[in-house]
Amino acid sequence: MNSKEIRAGFIDFFRERGHAFVESSTVVPKGDTTLLFTNAGMNQFKDVFLGIGSRPYTRAANTQKCMRVSGKHNDLDAVGRDTYHHTFFEMLGNWSFGDYYKKEAISWAWELLTDVWGLPKDKLYATVYKDDQEAEDLWKSLTDIDHERILRFAEKENFWEMGDTGPCGPCSEIHIDLGPERCDLSKPHKCQVNGECGRYIELWNLVFIQYNRDETGALTTLPSKHVDTGAGFERVTMVLQGADSNYSTDVFMPIINEIARLSGTPYPGNCPEGMAHRVIADHIRALTFTIADGALPGNEGRGYVLRRLLRRAARFGLKLGIREPFLHRLIEVVIKVMGEAFPEIVSRRSQVEDVIRNEEEKFARTLGTGLELLDNLIASLPERGMKIIPGDEAFKLYDTYGFPYELTEEIAVEKGFGVDRPGFDEMMSQQRERARAARKKGVFVAEGGLPGLETIVSGHSFVGYGADETQASVLGIWRDGLEASLLPEGEEGFVLLDRCPFYGESGGQTGDQGILRGSELEATVEDTVKLAGACVCLVKVGSGDLGTGMTLTARVSTENRRATERNHTATHLLHRALKDVLGDHVNQAGSLVEPGRLRFDFTHFDRLEKEQIRDIENRVNSRILADLPVNVNEMGYDEAMGTGAMALFEEKYGDRVRVVEVEGYSRELCGGTHVSRTGMIGSFRVVAEASVSQGIRRIEALTGHRCLQLLDTSRETVDQICHVLGAPADGVVKAVENLRETLREKEREINQLRDTAMMSEMDTFLSRSIEVEGVRVVPAIVRGVEMDKLRTLADRIMEKIGGRGVVVTGSDHDGKAFLVAKVSRDLISSVKAGDLVREMASICGGGGGGRPDMAQAGGKDPSKIAEALEAGVSMARKALHG
């Protein structure tokens, strides 16, 4: 049975038993900031288990894309060392939301494993929670498993919890005995279920969610009980194919065979020597799916994880002798193996290949620089009487040059040295603290939200799509993060209205501002945020007191709202235009929509050319001039996706979504506010385009009145330039070019005069020479001379000497010190120019180097040039005296 048949067989089995097939959620979680990556099939159903969401079905099944590389489920170190851990894997799962329970879950799992897939019953074990008598009884009554193979375990193994509080319950796991030959531990131990070795492995976990744990740790029974199961697809495939490891199945072997072909190194099988093949095969799957789902390599969060995976895979490629970027060439075989089940990796192939190729090339440059620096560092250790690379120096390699700590340690150990890991970790900790402090800046809502908000939010509704002003009642008030009944004059706090016209910041659109007015009240809405799905206003009371239950008039600042609407609809036009001009690989990676401007981040590697920006502007402006209708419709998520609407990778969508369509041009899922016709935008102008991070570009643009202001400013600037140059507007460019050419000519004349003056002092320099053992040592200081001229001066002095000589020269230019040392070739066994220049540079606060006969350096302090040259002369004198 091949892997495709196994995957399809699982889904079909549960479809026949009334389960809806649900597409895998992205491996980059949508709307869940608690996770770097989707690490279990239940992640997309978390809201159902928490009682705050629902689905149109009560039974579901799927195969979920998962990643476990960080936090509680960190399997990275084991990947490649053993044969069953992975970073990316598929989790086959079936769920019941208040429908069937333990009886069906247990009987169906046993039926599929033994009757359909034909696994030997005498090799299977069932584990249950120590206090779950019901589950044990069901295993005995519903299946023909050997009762001796039903084992009880404690909470650590057989009790599932979502967190410290919340839904939880016992679980029942199904394990298989692969035989004594699969024991992979040499130390004395007992082979057993939940043991240390690889003989017994878990195939399927059946979780029975029946309790809620409160803050005290007490358990209460849930009104609705759920089932959440997960079976590791790669492990199931290994068992059904009779393979000796996950990597020996048809899920991995095509990838491993391609790695062997590219490297010229055959895969030796499940031995330590095969680790490189296994690591690369695992990591390229992880990279393919995470990048296809919208993640990109970076320096923090999930981006750092991706970068670490890619660099780890590249390092193992080096061990196989692959010296050039190769990972992107493996994408094709990953698609052949998995593209049918996950078509998104097919449609996004070019983007994934571009991202990985660029990152590989970047790492190759990093590797070259880092290896040279590390070699120099290791070479210096014996001179310093050290056997350990200091933590701060290893951290500098990592932080400044991007050189992985793991590679530093590996190379150091190979050469008989160590690395101060505690010191490195301390430097990392200090960096994280600095980053954490920076992130705290500007935070004004506690992560826990506003207490009691969830209990009253059902009485709240947002009415701002159709109204700028409304009558409203105050449902809740919070001062200093705590519930209150009154917000006195002069105080600031959060306010929840029953009918709110103010849009809460979300989807990149900033929150509305405005006014609250009552009979004796006037308050300013300074901002509006989205909390617990509600638009909560940050309010500053100007006069009177604001109390709960009060009826008032809520009015949005229409000037800001209209400007924001123009910018928001313009981002949709921009998104479409970017795809049209640059390609379908472009996806939104972030946005900011506020009254004064719009900012749009998107996936693309190359800087945009002026012609491309002009093309994008023209496409957007042509749609504005066409005055196209902007239609908004609410529909089911699946229906919306069927219309071709664009959705954002990391956005969390419900069953009902809002589709914003610029008629005939753009269609996106969006909850923001928009103009009713594109003509209301007025005009559109890109004012900046730059890189945000690897593979992410950013455009900033203006619309409406801000475009007119920009035009006025530009026109005034041109008028002023014309006045200064005495030229008409259509001749100003020519006038500037003429002025620039005149300046260049004057600079050439000045340089010639400076060169003449410098060379005229040649006799003066020679007259100050010192003779040591028949060698003339000449110091020479000049002013305002660049490095190339300084080298020329040293050459001329050496020519004038006409024999054995040492020349040290220095110049101050643009606030910096420039230093050159030159030694005649017959003296370099005694005096080296590089040594001289390093000695001089250390005095001026700089560094440098070069050949034994010619070297140069720079320094920060030009005031010490004379002192530096004296040191150079002194060093030469000592060396010549020998």
N, C-alpha and C positions, 0 to 999 in steps of 0.2 A: 504494500500500500504506500503510495507516494504521499508527500506532505500535503499537496493540494487536495487529495482525496480525504486525508485525515481532517483537515480544516473544514472542508465542505460537509463531511459526514457528521461532525459535531453540530454544526449549525442546522443541518437537515433534521437530525434527531430531535432537537428541541423545537424546531418549527412544527414538526408533526405532533408535538405535545402542547400546542397553543402559544408558543413563544413568538414574540415579534423580533425580527432581526434588526438590531440597532447598529448603525455604522460605528466603527471605532472613533472615539474622540481623538483629537490631535494629541501627540505626545508632549506638545507645549500646552500646558493647561490654560483653558479659557476662563477668565474671571475668578481664578482661585489663586490668591497671592501666597497661600500657605505652602505651595508646591513649586519646586523648580521644574519638575517633570511629572507627567502622569505615571504613577508607579503601580497602579492596580486598576482592574476593570471597574471597580466600584466608584472611582473618582467622579465620573460624569453623573452618577446617581446620588452623590453625597447629599444634595438638597432634599431628596426624597427621604433618605434615612433620617435626616435632621427634622423632618416634618414641615419644611418651609417650601417644598416644591412638589410637583406631581407630574405624571406622564399619562398619555392617553391609553396606555396599556398597563397590565398588571404582571405580565410575564415577559421577560426579555432574554436574548442570548446574543453573544457576539464574540469576536476575537479582538482583543484590545492591544494596541501598541503601547508598550511600557518601557520605562527607563528607570534603572536603579543604580545610581552612581554617587549618591550623596546622602548625608543624614543617616537616619535609622537603617535604611536599606542600602548601605554602601557596599556593593559587591565588587568594586573596581579592582582591588588588590588581588582578589581570587581569580579574576578573569584571565584565562590563558594558562594559569598554573594548574587548575583542575579542569575537568572536562564537562562541567554542568552549570557553572555560573556564567552569566552574561550581563552586559550593560543594557543592551536593547533585547527585548524578548516579547513574544506574544502570549497573552493570557486568555485562554478559552474560558468563557464564563456563562452561567445562566443565573437569572435573578427572579425573585418573586417579591412583589411589593404589596404586602398584605393579602396575598392569595394563598398558594400552597405553602407547606412548611416542611418539617423534618422528614415526614413520611415519604413524600414524593422526591425530595432532594436525594435522600439516601438510596431509594429503590431505583431511581433513574440513573444515578451515577454508577451503581453496581451493574445495571442492565447494559449500559453503554460499554463499560470497560470489559465485561466478561462475555455477554451474549453477542454484542455487535462487533466489538474489536477483538474478542477472543483471547483476552489476557488470561494466563493460568491462575485459577482461583487459589491454588495452594502457594502462590507467591505473593499474594496481596494481604495487607494488614489494614485494619481500621483503628484509628485512635479517637478517643472521646474525652471530653472534659471530665475530671474526676467526680464532679457532682451531677453530671448529666446522665441520670439513670434512663431517662426517656430515650436518648439517642442510642444507648447500648441495647436497650430492649428492642428498638426498631431494627438495628443491625441483625439481631438474633432472629427476629420474627419475619423480616421481609427478605432477607438474603440467605444464601447457603454458605456464607463465609464460615470458616472454622472458628468456633467461639473462642478458642485459645489465642486467636489472632486479633481479638478485639482488646485493645490496650487502653488503660486510663492514664492521663497525664494531667499535670497541674496547669495553673493559669499561664505560665510562660509559654507552654507549647500549644494549649488548646482553649484559650479564651481570647477572643478578638475584641479590641477596643479602638474606636476612631481617634480618641484622644484621652486626656485626663478625665474629662467629663463627656457626657453624651451617649449616643447609642452604642451598645455593646452586646456581647453574647458568646455562648460557647461555640466551639467549632469541632468538626470531625474531619480528620485528614485520612486520605488513602495513600498508603506507601507500598512500594514493591521491593522485593528482595531480588537483586540482580545477580546474586551468586557470590560465593567467597572469592572468586577471581577478581571481583570489582573492588575489593578492599584495597585502599590506596594509602594506608598508613603503615609505617614500619615499626612504630613504637608499640609496646604492649597495650592492648585495649580490647574491649568487647564489641564485636559487631552487633549492632542492634538498631531498632527503629529510633529515630531522633539521636543517633549516635554521632561519632566524629568522622567516620570514614564514608566512602562513597558506595558501599554495598547496598544500603537501604536508602532509597530516595523518595521524597514526597511527590506524588503525581497530581493530587487534587485536594483542595481544601474546601469544605462545605461549612459556611459560617451561618449561624442561626442568630439573627439579631432580634433579641426579645426583651432586653433590659435598657434602662437609662440610668447612668451613674451620675449622681449630683456632686456638688462641691465637697460634701462630707464623705464621699465614697460610698454612700448607700445606693443600693440597686432597687429600682421599681420596675414593674412589668409594663412594657409598652402596650398601648391599645391596639396597635397593628404590628404584627410580627413579619419580619422579612427574611429572605434567603439571599445570600451573596456567595457564589462559588467561583473558584478560579483553578484552572488546570494549566500547568506550564506546557505550552504547545511544543517547544523544542524537546522537552523530556518525554512527552507522550510519543512524539515522532521517533525518538531514539528507541524506545521500548518496542513500538510496533514494527519498526524496521529491523529489529535485532542488531542494532549497531552497538559498537563498544563505547561510544560516547556521543554527546550531542553534536560534536563537530564532525562525526563520521556519517551524518545523515545527509539526505539530499537538500536540506536547508542550508548547510554550510559548505559541503564539498565542492560545488561548482565555484564558489568564491575562493576556497583554499587552492583549488587547482589553478585558477588564474594567477594567484599570488606566486605559486610555484613556477608558473610559466614566465612571469615577469622577472622573477629573481634568479631563475635558473637553479633554484634549490628545491629539490623534491620534498614533499611533506613526509616527515619520518613517522607520523602517527602519534598515538597518545603517550608520548614520552616528553621529558623536559625539553629536549631539543626541538620539539614542535611548537613550543610556546609562541614564538614569533608569528608563525602562520595563524595560530588561533587568535592571538590578540588583534592582528590586523583584520581578520575576517569578522570578528565581533565588532570592532570599533567602526569599520566602514558601514556596517548596517546601522549602527547608532547614528553616525553622522548623516547618512542619507536621509533617514526618517526625520530627525530633528530639524535639519536645514529645510527639508521639504515642507515641514509644518511651521516654518517661520522663524526659527531660532538662528542666530549667527554667532560665530566665534567672537569673543571679546575678552575683557579683562576682569569681569566680575559676574556673579550670578551664573545663570545657565550658559552665558557666553564663555565664561572661564572654563566651565566643564567641557564644552565642545572643543575649545582650544587645547585643553589638556589631553583629551582623547585623540585629537588629530596629531598632536606632537608625539604622543606616546606611540601611536601607530607608525608615524614616520621614523621614529627612533628604531623600532623593531624592523622596519624596512631596511635601515642602514645595517643592522645586524645580519640581514640576509644578502647584503651586498648591493642593494638598490640605492644608487647615488643621485637619482633625479626624482622630481615629483612624479608619483605614480598612483596615489590613492584615488584621484579623480578618474583614473582609467578603470577602476573596479566598479564604478557606478553601473555600468552596462550589465554586468553579470548579476548585481543585486536586483536590478529591475527584471531581468529574466526569471529570477527565482521568485520574486515577491510582487512584481508589478500587477499581476492579474488580480490579486486580493486587495492591493492597495494602489489604485490607479493614480493617486496624487503624486507618487514618486515618478510616474511616467510623464505626466504633464509638466512637472517642474524639474525635469532632468537637467536642462541646460543651466538653470539657476544653481542647482546643487553642484554641478560640475564646476561652474565658475567660482563659486564660493570656496570649494575645497582646493581647487588649483591655485587660486590667489593666496590662500592661507598657507599652502605648502611652499609656494615660492617665497613668501614672506618669512617662513620659518627657516628656509634654506639660507637666507641672508643672515637671519639671527644666529643660526647655528655656526656659520662661518666666522662672524665677529666674536661670538661667545667662546668658541673653541680657542681662538687666538688669545683672547683675554685670559681664559682659564689656564691655558698652557703657560703663559707668562706668570700668572699667579702661583701656580704649582712650582714653577722653576724658582720662584723667589723664596719659597718656604724654607729650604735648607739654610740659605743665607741668613734668614731671620731666626734660625734655631727652632723652627716649628714643624710639627707633624700634622697639624689640624688647620684646615682653612677656617679663618674666623667667620662667625655667623654674619657679621655686618658686611663682609666682602662677598660672601655667597649671596646675601640678599641684594647687594648692588648689582651683581650679575643678573639676578632675576628681575629686579624692579626697573633698572635702567636699561638693560639690554634684552630683557625678555627671555633670558636663558633659564630653562627649567631647573629647579633645585634637584630633581631626581637625576638629571643628566650630570650635573655638577658632582653629586655624590658618587654616581657610578664611575665616572672617569677618575675621580680622586682615589677611590678604592683600588681601581685597576693599577694605579701608579704608586700604591702603597701609602696613601694619605687618607685622612678622614675629614669630616666636615662638622663644624660645631652646630648641630641641629637645634639645641635649645636656644643658642644665640640667634639663629635664623628665625626660629619661631617667635622669639621676642620682638624682633624687628617687624615681622608680619603682624603681630598683635598690635604694635604701636601704629602701624599703617591702618589697620582696621578701625582702631579707635578714632583716628583722624577722619576716616571716611564716615564713621558712624556719627561723629559730631557734626560733620558737614551736612549729613542727611537730616539731622534734627532741625536744622535752621529753617524757620518758616512754618514748622508744623504747629497747627493750632487745634486739631481735633485728636483726642486720644485714640489709640488703636482700638480700644474697646468700644468706641462709639459713645452714644448718649444713653444713660441708664433709663429704662422704662420706655424708650422710643418704640420698641417692637410691639408693646401692648396697646398703643394708641394709633399706630400708623395706618390701621385699616380704615380709619375715618378721614384719611387724607387723600386728596387727588390733585394732580397737576392739570391746570386748565390753560396753561400758557400757549398751547398751540393755536388757540383761537381767540385769545383775549390778552390784552396788555393791562387791563384793569378789572378788578372784581371786588365784590363784597365778600369778606371772609371772617371766620371766627378763629380765635387762638386756641389750639388744641393742647399745646405744651410749651414750656419755657425751661431753659437750662442756663444757669449761671455758674461759671467756673467748673463746668462739666457736670454739675449736679442739678437734679430736678428742682424747680422753683415754681411758685405760683405768681410771682411778681418780678418785673424787670423795671427798677426805679429809674427816674430821670437821671441822665448822665451815665447810666450803666450799659454794658455790652453783653450780649448773650445770644444763644440760639433759640429760634422760635419756629414752631411747626404750625402751619395754618391748615384749616380743613380744605379750603379751595385756594390753591397757590398758583399765581400766574408767573412766578419767578422760576426760571430754569436752573436746576442744580448742576454744578460742574460735572461733566461726564462726556465720554467720547471725544475728548480733546477740546470741547467747547467750554469756555469759562462760564462761571455762574453769573446770573443776572444781578443787577443792582436796581434800587428804586426807593419808593417811599411807602410807609404805613401811616395812615391818618385815621384818627378817631375824633370824637367830639372835643376832647381836651388833650389829644395825643398827636405828636409828630415824631416819627422815628425813621432813621435811614437804614435801608437794607444795603449793607456794605458788600455782601457776597452771598451766594447761595451754593450749598454743597449737597451732594447726594449721599444719604445715609440710610441704610436699611430699605433702599428703594424709594425713599421719600426725598422731596426737595426741602431742605431745612435752611432757613435764612439766618445769617449772621447779622444781628440787628444792634444798632446804637441808638438809644432813646435820646431825642433832643429835648423834648418838653413833655410833661405829664408822666404817668406811669402806665406800663403795659402789663396787663394781667391775663391769666387764662380765662377763657370764656368770653373775652371781650370781642365785640363785633367792630370791624374797621374796614377801611378801603385800602386795598393793596394795589399799587400802581408801579409797573415796570418802567425803568428809564428807557423810553422808546428810542432815543438817539443812539444809545449803546446797543440796544436790541437790534435795531435795523442794520447798524454797521456790522454787528456780529453775524446776522443772517446773510448779509452780502458775502462776507468772508467764508462762511460755512459752505454755501452753495458753490462758491468759487473753488473750494478745495475738491469738491466732487468733479467739477470740470477739469481741474488740474490733474487729478488722479487719472481720469480717462485720457487726457492729452498725453501724459507721460507714458502710458501704455502704448498709445498709438505711435509715438515718436521713438521710444526707446525699446519697446518690446513687452511681451506678456510676463516676463520675469519680474517686472516692476510690481511691488506690493507695498501697501502703506505700512510703515513701521513706527508711526507715531504722528501726532498732529497737535497743534495749538491754534484754536480759533478764538480770537478776542476782538474787541471793537477796532483796535488800531491796526491790526495786521493779521496775517495768517502765516503759519509755519507748517511745513509738510515734510516729513521724513519718509524716505522710500528706499527700497532695496535696489541698488545699482552700484557697480564698482568704479566706473570711470567718471572723471570730471566732465560735466556737460560743456560742449563747445558753444560759442556764442550763437552759431547758426541754429543749434538745437533749442537753445533757450528762446530765440526769436520765433522759431517754429511753434514751440509750445505756447508762447504768449499769443501768437496769431490765432491758433486754434481755439484757445479760451475766449479771446475777444470776439471771434467770429460767432461763437455761440451766444455771447452776450448781446451782440448786435442783432442776432436773429430773434431775440426776445422769446425764447422757447418757454412753454409752460413747464412749471415744476410741480409734478403730481406726487401726492403722498397717499399711500394705501397701507392698510394693516392686513396681514394675512398670516397663514401658518408658515413656520420656518421652512418646511420641506417644499411648500408651494413657491415660496420666495426664491429658494435656491434653484428651483426648476425654471424660473424665469431668467436665470443668468445673473441675478443680483450679486454684487461683490460683497463679501463679508470679511471682517478683519480677523486675523489669525487668533489674537489673544483676547478677543471680546467674548463675553458670555451672553448667549442669546436664549430667550425663553421659547415656548411653543408658538407664541404669537409675536410677530416682528413687524417693524415699520419700514416700508420700502419707499425711498425717495428717488424719484425718476425725473431726470431732465429729459423731456420727451425726445425720443429718437437718438439719444447720445449716451446717457449715463444712468445706471441703476445700482443703488447701494442700500444695504441695511443701515439705518441711521435713526437715532432717537433725538437728534438735534433740531434746532429751528432753522427755517430756510425762507428765502424770498419765494413769492408765488410765480414770478417770471424772471428769466435770466437778465432781461433788460434792466431790472432794478439794481443789478450789480454795478452798472455804469461803465466801468473799465477795469482792467487787470494789468498789473506790471510786476515782473520779478525784480526784486532789489538785491537778492543775495542767493548764491548757490555754493555749497561747501560740503566737505566731508564731516560726518559726525563720528563715525567709527568705521572699522573695516567692513566694506560692503553696504554701508548706509550713507546716503546723500541727503542733504537738507536744502529745501527751497524756502525762502521767505518772500512774501509778496504783499502788495497793497491793492485795495479796490476802492471804488467810489470816490468820496471826497479826498481821501488820502492820496489817491492817484493825481488828482488836480493839484493838491498842495505840492507834490513832488514835481509836477510839471512847472508850477510857478517858481519853485526854488531853482530848478535847473535853468529856466529862462533867465532868472535874475543873475545867476552865476555867469552865464554866457555873456550877458550884457556888460557885467563888470570886467570880464576878461577882454572883451572888445574895446572897452574904454581904455584899459591899461595899455593894450597893444596898439591902439589907434587903428584898428582894422574892422571891417564889416563882419557880420556874423558868418557869411559864407566864405570869408577869407581868413578866419581866425586859426584854422588848423595849419594853413600854410605859414602864417605869421609865427606860430609856435615852433614849427619845424625850422624856420630860418633862425629863430632865436637860439634853439638848441644847437644848431650847427655852429653858430657864432661862439657859443660857450665852449663847445668842443675844441674849436680852433684856439681859443684863449688858453684852455687847459693844456693843449699841446705846447704852446709857446712857453707857458710857465714851467712845464716839465723839462723842456729843453734848457731853459735858463738855470733850473735847479741842477740838472745834470752837469752843465758847464761849470757851475760854481763848485759842485762836489768834486769834479775831476781837477779843478784848479787848485784844490787843497791837497793834491796828492803828495807834493813835496813836504808839506807841513806834516802829514801823517807819517811819512817815512822818517822825518827828522825826530819824531818822538819814539822811534823804534828802540827796542832793547835787544842787545846782542847777547845770546846765551850759548856757550859752546859752539860758536861759529854760526849760530842760527839767528836770523832776525825775527823778533816777535813784535808785531805792529798792531796797536789798538787804534781804532778810528770811530769817532762819534759824529753823526750827521743828524740834521733835523728834517722832519717832514718827508722822509723817504720810505717808500713801500719795500716789501721784502724782495721783489725781483731786482729793484735798483740796488738794494743793499748787497745782494749776491754779485751783481755786476761790479760793484765797488771792490769787493773782496778779491774778485778775479783780477782786476786791474792792478791792485796793490801787489798781488802775488807776481804778476808779470813784471812790475817795476823792480821787485826784489831780485828777480832773475836767477834765483838759486834756492837754497834751503830756507824755508820761512814758515811762520805761523801768523795768521791774520785773524783778529777778532773785531767785529764791527757791530755797531748798535745804532738804532734810530727810533725816535718817537713819531708815531703817525696815528691820527684819529684817537688819541688817548691811550694807545697801546704801545708796548715795547716790542721791537723787532730785533732779533739777534742772529748773527751769522758767524760761524767759525770755519776757517779753511786752513788745511795743513798740507804741505808739499808731500808727495807720495813717498819719498824716501824716508820720511819721518814717522809714518803712521804706526810703525812697530813700537815707537816710544810715546807719541802723542796722538790721540784720536780726537777728531773734530766733534764727534758725538758726545764724548765725555766733557769736553770744554763747554759745549753749548748747554748741556744739562746743568752743569754747575752754575753757569751764568743765569739760566732761566729760573732756577730755584730762588735766586735773589729777587728777581722781578715778579715772582708769583706766577710762573707759568711752566711750560714744559716743551720738549721737542726732541729731535733726533735726526739721524741721517747717516750718510756714509762716513767711513773713517777719515776721508779727505775733505768732505764738505758736509756741514750740518747746519740746521737752522732751528729757531725756536721763537715762541711768542710769550709775552708776559702781560700781566694786568697793570703793573706799576712802572711807568716810564721814568719816574723820578730817580730810579735806582740803576739806570743804565750804566752810568760811570762806575758805580760800585761793582756792577756785574762784570764789566770789562776788566777792572782791576783784578777781580777774582780769576778771570780767564787767563790773564797774563801770569798771575802767580802760579796757577796750576800748570801752565805750559813750562814755566821756568823750573819748577820742581821735577817735572817729568824729563826735561832735557838734561838736568843735572844727574838724573838717574840714580 
